């Protein structure tokens, strides 16, 4: 069984390596301040670090563990219980008051992207339960991280159900394991830190909102600062112990200051005037819910304690707002992220003006406290008292009522085509949406309604497109049926190694009876086979020729594709986009999880020229083949948006064999009183579903790609 958590220590060639000192990091003032504040007050809610690769995100987080004070634990307790206040529900307890104790460094537990749910929350040892008749519980990573740091690298790539487990445990301070009629609960209070690269896709807005602070980091832009980064890194690699010794005094100073701030935290006062300021700023900034107000208040109190003040000041509120608010403003899920600095400054200025004009407020602001023992400018080295606003604007949840900033506004770029359509004939045009288009996404699923006609305007809820064949469950999601770790039980099987899921009790008993045994042996175990939903690669192949630009058809097509992109975002898919026009095809969006990038590419889509449909299908076949080599478990779903015309290149039907076995949907964009049915001919060759463009709106039934 796992032993008690240990402090994270890097190892190189079998020998422990001295971690990089926290105080030796150059720049990154906002990140270091945010981490220090959460170390002072874990109730702030953790930190999410957004930044491009190679910006020392992991280095800074791992260095934080060396500053945290040592924690006393009950000897032999796998859940790191505090001897002075042991957890009454500890599975290794109850611990008597005179239990032997020891002191150990705070743990830094890293959660890999490929971790399973059992590894995160722990699991019951079913083999021991059946063989020995005891309830044996194996602790997970949440137990190992108790009273320490839980570091999740690439948190945006972590399956959603694992992120939910982490954030629920971080919010409640307790982990729950419910399985097979047995319930286990244990304390799990830790400092949650996640890092991510925005190039690999944005996490869900509701998940980002559960992090208290979000900081965006980047590489230094000044040559001298970049040179200093390289100089220190080379010195560290040449002599880690000697390099760490150079910053030992600064490390001890920061560690002592964290302990002092933790002790002072309960005595810090939050005056009513500053609490009113927090409420006004959050209202003016347009945040969702009340979590933002609470996080800003907690962060402001931690800032005051860090700077040695006895009460929160307006400067503390401003700095806390810059760290806690930018990612909480209501936006569309597919809008590109980015900090609205001006809007935050306007909200702060508006709150200040309202407080000045409000006659009911205390003119003294609740009493300004005297400066702390270290003075008003007290701060750690290289960390300014006023932190710059972090980037990382997160969107509002899908379906929230507001104007959509990412909707296409006509066709940008070159137009014209087979029939001599004028260039830029409909550039910038955005017809008013029909009355039912704007609120189509607000209707409950399964509501009886006619399929709305598709028109240019705000995106709408589309029909559910999925792959009919059952997959192997390579990637958790919400689109196509597949074997999964959760969902409807459809059978049983012999475990592949150690039991990974819930046991299938009837099959287990049948195996024991068939063997003629009087009891159940571990060899008789059978695990349940579940069918759930998986995420797919949704590859859009969009006709951008001149025939699509005629009669403003491209504006309608863009809105339809935008709606499909939103659907792919909600179902956790990867998306890619190929367009064809003129004499060839172009992969405008390589397969990615960044759906907002697809919105940007769609908005800047150029149209015009002839229709090389075969080139588009050939590029799609090559893209799918490449992705299968990279990720053979993710199944592709091909969505071809075209009117079926092919005025350049070979007959597209001749390319169809290259896409054999690929689930596909052909969205027929042909319009007008005279229709040639070319899209139907293409769908037959691809063995694909055919869907008219004006039938793409959501309806009670589900379309499945054959």
Secondary structure, DSSP 4 states (H G I P E B T S, - for coil): ---S------EETTEE-PPPPGGG--S-HHHHHHHHHHHH-GGG--EEEEE-TTSSHHHHHHHHGGGSPPEEEETT-TT--BTTB--TT-TT-PPPTT--EEEEPPPEEEE-TT--HHHHH-EE-HHHHHHH----EE--HHHHTTTSEEEEETGGGS-HHHHHHHHHHHHHSEEEEEETTEEEEEE---EEEEEE-GGG-PPPHHHHTTSSEEEEE----SHHHHHHHHHHHHHHHH-HHHHHHHTHHHHHHHHHHHHHHHHHGGG-B--HHHHHHHHHHHHHHTB-TTHHHHHHHHHHHHHHHHTT-SB--HHHHHHHHHHHTGGGB---TTSPP---HHHHHHHHHHHHHHHHH-TTS-TTTT-PPPP-TT-TT---TT--SSPPPP----PPPTT-SS--TTS--S--S---BTT-PPTTSSTT--PPPPTTTTTGGGSPTT---PPPPP-SSS--PBP-EEESS-B---SEEEEEEEEESSSEEEEEEE-SSS--S-B-HHHHHHHHHHHT-SS--GGG-EEEEEEEEE--EEEEEEE-SHHHHGGGHHHHHHHHHHHHHHHHHHTT-EEEEEEEETTEEEEEEEEES-HHHHHHHHHT----B---HHHHHHHHHHHHHHHHHH-TTSPEEEEEEE-----SSS-GGGGGGGGTT-EEEEEE---SS----HHHHHHHHHT-EEEEGGG-B--SS-EEE-
